[in-house]
Amino acid sequence: MGKYFGTDGFRGEANENLTADHAYKIGRFLGWYYGELKRRNGDDTPARIVIGKDTRRSSYMFEYTLVGGLVASGADAYLLHVTTTPSVAYVARTDNFDCGIMISASHNPYYDNGIKLINGNGEKMEEETIALVEDYLDGKVEVFGETYEEVPYAHKNRIGCTVDYVAGRNRYVGYLISLGMYSFKGKKVGLDCANGSSWNIAKTVFDALGAKTYVINAQPDGTNINNNAGSTHIEGLQKYVVENGLDVGFAYDGDADRCLCVDEKGNLVDGDAILYIYGKYMKERGKLLTNTVVTTVMSNFGLYKAFDELGIGYAKTAVGDKYVYEYMNQNGCRIGGEQSGHIIFSKYASTGDGILTSLKMMEVMMAKKAKMSQLTEGLSIYPQVLENVRVLDKTAAQEDPDVKAAVKAVEEALGDTGRILVRESGTEPLLRVMVEAETEECCRKYVDQVVSVVKAKGHVVG
């Protein structure tokens, strides 16, 4: 991770630690850099960069300032308007863009925002390019073997233009619909759009595939994104599914790259359960290439036990769909994801896609003629307690010898009946302490045991 960009882009409170000036400079550098790359490769056409945004009030500010920087540097900016992160990745990949930019802070509150960079293959931007962007934000430009005082402005007919590209978003919607292998006719489906990016896309897709669609939290006003809504507040959809007698429910986050499910009884079907359901489905059909499902270190202990029973192999990566995708890409794996609902189906997408995930869950239900609750049979999720501890220095807290000794003591006490994981947050000054064991009481005891040491050693803020 860099100074500004974490595992999921440059994120912070709008006009506090992520400002309009940051956005303008990011646009200035990217517009010039990709144009110069093309020129050096014998292509004199302007850089083409596609931009999407979520429904936060500040997203318009960041969109306009990014565009100002891009066109000032000679790039053409193509606007998808309010759309999902996976749609930006799809359009960047299929329409030959030099890169894509998504303006979103995902599941964060409305007053936060973020800038996610996507390469021309629809993947998270390479670290080398991000490092150059960060250098420019700090006033340094060393690239192509040269040092520049400033990124040059474009002049006359070299100044870039802005293109309304809602057609690209519409093609993405058509692509999702084309992936529906079954009619959903007769199925009552609930969608929680988190007052975010999926608000005008998800229902269109499910309606087109024949579902009777029930939608909540699809009235964005700029300040209600993720507010008691979506995948981070699943209890609203759980209640709604039961009260309305729905067959299944799907909840997305602010930029719709995550999906969590709710079965017909109102039970949560999280990312681990989704990996279990679809991994098993692929294995049964001989489609699970490399016989491996890619998870992160946060996946539940019970998921691995269930995979062992099915003879399915698994890999564990660092937390972040970026790392999941990298492993999948390098090792030829077809499915991977996170407990939080970032699920990647590499045959169909280069990033987590919440709406695609919900379509794939519907596919399994229809193919097996089964209820969602039946699809999770065979998976026993271990109780888990996770405590986020706000600390002065994440690395210092985790590397403290006494904290490490406390973690080791818990590992030895749990043996093969559970596990402890202590890791740094990728986006906040937090140390995450998580224990999975056979009872919640046991989890709580061991989490408290480690957190008390972190506090005693003076690492906690305040």
N, C-alpha and C positions, 0 to 999 in steps of 0.2 A: 504494500500500500504506500501511496505517496503522501505528500504534505496536504494536498487538497482532495485528491480522489481516493476513496476507499474501495471496498469490494464491489460497491454498486453505484459508482459515480461520485460526483462532487455534491455533497448533501449538507444542508444546514438551514438555519432559520433565514427566511427571505429578508434581504437587506440588513442582516446582522453579519453572519460569517459567510453567507453567499449573497453577493450583491449584483445589481444590474451591471456594474462596471466589470465584475468577473465575467458575466455572460458576454458582454461586448468584446472583451479581450479574447475569450475562447473562440468566438466567431471570427475575430480578426486573424488569429493564428491559423485556425483550421482552413479558412477560406484561402489564405495565401499558401499554406503548406501543400494542400492537395492540388492547387493550381500549378505550383512550382514543380511538384512531382510529375504532373502530366507533361509540363513543358520540357522537363529534362528527359522525358521518354518520347519526345517528338510529337506530342499532342498539344496543339495550341488552343484547344477549346476550354471554356471555363470549368472549374470544379463544380460538381453537382452534389448538393447536400440536402437530404430530406429531414424534416423536423416534425415531430409530434409533441403533443402536450396533454397533461391531464386537466382536471377541472378546478384546480386551485386558483384563487384570485391572482396570485403572483405569477402564474404560468404565462399570462399574456405579456406581462412586463419582460419576463425572461425571453419569450419568443421574439418580441420586437427588438430587444437589444442584441440578441444573438444574430438576428437577420441583419441588423445594422452593421455589425462587425463583418459578417460574411460578405455582404455585397460591397462593402467598402474595400475589401481585399480582392474583389473580382470574382467571387463565387456566385452561382445561382442557387437561391434557397427555395426549396419546394415544400409547401406547407400542407400537412395532412390535417391540421387543426386538432380538435380533441379526439384522441385515439389511444390505442393501447401500445405499450412497449413492444410486444411481439409483432404488432402490425408494422412498426417502424423497421424492425429487423427484417421482416418479410419483404417489404418494399425496397429496402436498401439492397437486399440480396437479388431480388428478381428484376429490378429495373435499372441495374447497372449504375448505382450511385457510388460516389467515392466514399461517403460515410453517411451515417445517420445520427441524429441527436434526439433524445427523448427528454422532455422537461417534466420531471416527476420526482416526488419523494416517496413513491410507493405507498407503504402502509402508515407513514408518519402523519401527524396532524396537519391541518390545512396551512398553518403558518410556516411550516418547513417547505422547502422545495429542493430539487436536485437537477443536475445535468448529467445524463448518461450518454456516453459515447459508444457508437456501434460502428464496426468497420464495414467495408463493402461486401463482406460475406455474411452479414447479418449477425455477427458474433460480437461479444464484448471487445472493445478496442484493445489493441496490443499495448502492453506496458511501456514499450519504447516510445510510442506516439504520445501516450499520456504523460510520460516524463518530459517530452518536449513542450507540451501544453503547460505543464506546471512551471517549467523554466521560464516560459514567456510571461506567465502571471507574476513571476518574481523579477521580471525585467531583463531576462537573459535569453538571447537567441543564438544558439550554436547548432547549426544543422547543415547538412550537405557539405560538411568539411569547411564551412565558413562561419564567421562571426558577423552578425548584423547589429547595427545600432538600433534599428526598429524594423518591423515588418512594413514593407512598402504599401502605399495606398494604390488602388487602381484609379485610372484616369480615363476620361472621355468614354469611348464605347467599351472600354474594359471594365467599367463599373458593372457589378452584377445586377441581376434582376430577381424579383420575387414571383413565384409561380403558385397559383392555387392548385393544389394537387389532391383534392378530395377524391378524385377518381382512383388514386392509389389505395386509399382506405377502402373504397367500395370493392376494389378487386380482392383485397384481403378478406373481406366479408364473403365474397363469392368463393374464395378458396376454402374457407372454413366449411361453408355449406357443401362444397364438393366432397369433403371428407366424410360426410354422413353416409355410412354404409347401410343404415336401416331407417325406415320411417319411424318417427316417434309418435305416430298417431295413437291416441288413446292414453298417452302418458301425461300426467299432471306434474309439471316441473316448476320448482321455485327457483328464482334467480335473485341473489342479493348483489347489487351492482356497486355498493359502497359509495354511492353518489360520486363515482369516479369515471374512469376512462371507458368502462364497458357499458355505460348507461344507455347509449344509443346503438350498440352493436350486438350484445348478447341476445336480446329478445328477437332481433331480426333473424339471427341464425336459427334459434330454436323454433320460431314460428315457421320459417321456411321448411324445416324438417318435420313439421306436422305436430309438434307438441302443443298441449294446452299450457300456455306459459303464464306464470304468476310472478310478477316482478315487484320487489321492494327496494327502497333506497336508490331510486333512479331519478331524483329531482335535484341535481347539483345546483348550488347557489354560490359557489366559490369559497365557502367557509365550512361546508358540512361533509367534505370528503372524509371517509373513515370514521365519522363521528357516530359512535354506537352503531356501526354498520360494517358490513363486509366481513372478510375472513378473519379480521382481528377481533370481531365481536360476534362470533358465530351464534351466540345464544338467541339473537333475534330471529335468525332463519330457522333455528331448531324449533322454536315456539310456533313460527308461522307454518312450517311444514305439517306439524301435528294438528294444529287448529284447522287447517284447510284440507286435511286428508290427502296430501300430495304424495306422489310416488318417490320423489327424490328432490333434494335442493342443492344448489351450488352457490358458493359465496366467493367473490373475487376481492382482491385488494385494490388500492387506488389506481394503479396502472394496469391491472388485470394480467399480470404475469404469474399470479398465484391463484390457486383454486383449492378450496376445502369443500367437502361434500357432507350432506346430512342424509341419513337413511330415512325410510318411511316411518320409523319409530321415533325420530328426532335425535338419534345418536350421531355424534361427530364421526366422520370418516376423514382422517387427516392425511397428510402427505405420505406417511409410512403405510397406511392402509391402502392408499391408492397404488403405491409401488407394489404392495403385496397382490392386490387384485389384478393389476395389469401384467405384472411379472408372471404370475401363475397362468394367466390367460395366454400369454405369449409362449410360455413353456409347453402348455398343452397342445398348441398348434405348431410347435417346432419353429417358432419365429424368434425365440430368445437367443440371438446371435451371441456367441462367446459364453452363453449360459450365465451371464452376469448382470445383476442389477446394481447400478451405482448409487450409493447413498452418501451421506455425510456423517461425521462423527456424532451428530446429534440424533441420528435415527435410534429408535427404541430397541432395547435389548430383545424384546419380544419378537420384533420383525426378523432378527437374525435367527432366532430359534425356529420361527415358522419357515424361513427359507431353508434351513438345514433339513427340516422334515420333508420339504418338497424336492430336495436335491438341487436347489438353485444357489449358485455362487453369488458373492457380493463383494463390492469394493467400498472402501470408506475414504472420503476426501475431506479436506478442510471445509468449513461452513461457507456457503456461497455457491449459487448456481453456476457462477463462472468456473469454479474449480470442478464441479460436477461435469460440465460440458467439456472442459479440457480433457478430463480423463476419458470420457466417452469417445471423444474425437480421436484421441491417441490410441485407444484400444478397441475401437470398432464396436462399442456397446450401443444398444438401441434404446434403453430406457434408464433414466436416473432422476434423482431429485432430492428434495428436502422435506422434512417433517412439516415445515411451514406451508407447503403446497406448491412450491416451485417444482414442477415436473417437466422434464424434457423428453420429448419423443423425437429422437434425432432423425428418423426417417421423414418427418413432416415439418420440423422447425429447428432453428438453431438457438433457441432460447426457451425459457419457461413460458408457457402460454396457458392462461387460466381457462379461456373458452375452449381451446383445443382439448385440454384435460377433461373438461366436463363432457365433451363429445365422446371422448374415448371411454369414459365411465358409462355413458349411455350405451355405447356399442357393446360393452361386456354384458350389461343388463339385458339388452335385446337379444344378443347371440345366445345367451344361456337361459333366456326366459326366466330370469331370477330377479328377486327383489335385492335392493342394495344391501340389506342386512344379511342376506344369505351369502353374499359374495365375500364377506369378511370372516365367515366361519373358518376356523383353523388358525386365526391370528389372535393371540392373547397379548395385549399391550400391558407392559409392566408399569406400575405406578411410578410417576416421575415428579420430582420437586426441583424447580429451577429458581434460583434467586439471583437477581441482578444487583451487584454491589457497586455503587458509584465510588470510584477510587481516584486518587491523585495521579497515579501513574500505573497504567495497566500492566506493563511489563515488569516493573519493580515489584508490584504486588504478587504477580504470578511466579516470579523467580525467587522470591524471599525463601530462604532455606527452611524457616519454620512453617511457612504455608505449604511448601513442597512435602515436608515431613508429615503434616496433618493429612494431606491428600493420600500419601502412601499408606498411612495407617488405616484410612477408610478402604482403600483398595484391598489391603490384606484382610480386613474384617469381612468384606463382602465376598471375596473369593469368586466363585463362578455363579453366585446367586444374584449378581447385579453389577453395577459399575458406577464410577464417579468420573465426571468430566469437568475440568476447570479450563476456561478459555477466555480470551479477550474478545470484546465486541469489535466488529469491523467498522462500526460507524459512530459509536458513542464511547465516553470514558467509563466503561463498565467492565467488571470482571464477572463472568457468568459461571455460577457454581451449580452443577446439575448432578443429581443422584437418581438412579433407577434401581429399585429393589422390589422384593416380593410384597411389601406393605408400604403404605404412605407414611406410617409412623417411623419406619426404619429410614426412609428417604429423608424425612424432616430432621431426624436426629443427626444424620451424617452431614447434611448440608449445614446445619447450625454449628456443628463441630468445626467445620472448616472456616465458615464465615466469622466465627468468634476469634479465630487466630488472625484473620485478615484485619479485623477491627483492633485487636490487642496490639498489633504491630504498627498501628498508626497509618494504615494505607487508605482508610475510608474518608471521603470528603465530609467535612463538618464534624 
